[in-house]
C-alpha cells in the first residue's frame, strides 16, 4: 500500500470517528432532567440556560408517573416522559428571553405547578414591540363581579340570529373591537332600541359572537381547552372536571389547617355553563383571567404558555357553552 493511500485512510477514519464521537460527547454532557409530580418536587432542574441560534439538547426521565414536556408559545410536538426511560429533544431559539416549559400530561392535582424556565441569551434577530393586553388598556378590574342581570331562558339560536341581524343597521356593534371590549349582555342591552323581542335579541348576540370567530379558531380553542382546561373545568365546561372535587376538598381543608400554599390556593373551578357568569364577561375580561391567572383560586396563568391568537381562540370556544352555534 502506498504511503499516501495509507495516510488518506487514516485521515478518513479519524474524521469518521470524530463525526460519531462529537454527537455522543454532546449527548453525554446534556444534563438529565428529572420530572416528578409537583408534590414531589416538579422539574429538576427547573431553570435551563440556552443561547440564541445554538441547539439546546435536552434529556428527560420520570421518577414517578407519565409526564410530558413542551415550551410555551413554541410550535413543537410535546415530548412524552415515561418512568424509567430517557426521552430526548432538541430546541433552537431565534430570540432571547425567558421561556416557560410545562408538563403536558395531567399528572396529579397540582399538575399546573409543573413549570420551569429556559433563559435564552444572545442577540435578537428582530425587535418586537410590546403591546399591552386589552384588559389593561380598558382598565378592567378582573376581580370585580361581572354577572349579567338578565339571561336567556334557552340557548340562543345563532342561525335565527344571523337572519335577524341581516335586517338591522348595527354594523358598529359587529366589529372585532366591539366584540372584544363588550360582554354579550352589553350587546343585548344595546339592542333594546330595536323592535326585536327578548329572545330575538339574544339570538342576534349569538350570531355576532359566532361571526367573530372562525371554524378553525373554534377547533383550536376546543383542542387547547381539552388539553389544558378540561381536567378542572370539565369537558363541557361545567366546573366538574376529574380534579374538581379534589380541588374543592383541598381548599376546604386549607381553610381549617392553613397548612401549606399547595392547598391554600385551591377552590372549585369556574363553571363556564353559568349564563350569569359568561354572558356578563367580555372577551377582554376573559383574556385577563387567562393571561394573569386566578390570583389565589388555583387557576394558573397561561400568558407564558398560549400565544395571543390561541388565547382569543380559547375564549371564543368558551362562549360556545352558552350559544347554539351551528355544528
Buried (B, 14 or more C-beta within 10 A) or exposed (E): EEEEEEEEEEEEEEEEEEEEEEEEEEEEEBEEBBBBBBEBEBBBEEEBEBBBEEEBBBBBBBBBBBBBBBBBBBEEEBBBBBEEEEBEBEBEBEBBBEBBBBBBBBBBBBBBBBBBBBEBEBEEEEEEEEEEBBBBEBEBEBEEEBBBEEBBEEBBBBBBBBEBBEEBEBEEBBEEEBBBBBBBBBBBBBBEEBEBEEEBBBBBBBBBBBBBBEEEBBEBBBBBBEBBBBBBBBEEBBBBBEBBEBBBBBBEBBEEEEEEEBBBBBBBBBBBBBBBBBBBBBBBBBBBBBBBBBEEBBBBBBBBBBEBEBBBBBBBBBBBBBBBBEE
